[in-house]
Amino acid sequence: MHYILDATYHNEYQLRIRFENNEVRMVDFLDHLDGPVFEPLKDLSYFRLFKVNRDIDTIVWPNNADFSPDFLYEIGEPISDQSHQASSPNSEADDLR
């Protein structure tokens, strides 16, 4: 079972997500915003309001929309750790090491 340590906005509907195994994956949400709870996320300004919720170990939006971390890991494409660190030098995940 996976959980999320850190997430940063990349562009459009993509987030860079660091998982508990320190693997960073690019997750594109565009094809996964179906249903009433995900409808507000189609507005990019709202999409960018995500936060990492440490209580449930995934990302959430103000309307309580969330995705399973295992699902996000599965649909994410692995990316270089360096590219993630360059985009978020003050990442909370760095404080957890």
Helices and strands as residue ranges (DSSP letters): E 4-11, E 14-19, E 24-28, G 30-32, G 39-42, H 44-47, E 51-53, E 58-60, H 69-75, E 77-79, H 81-87, H 92-96
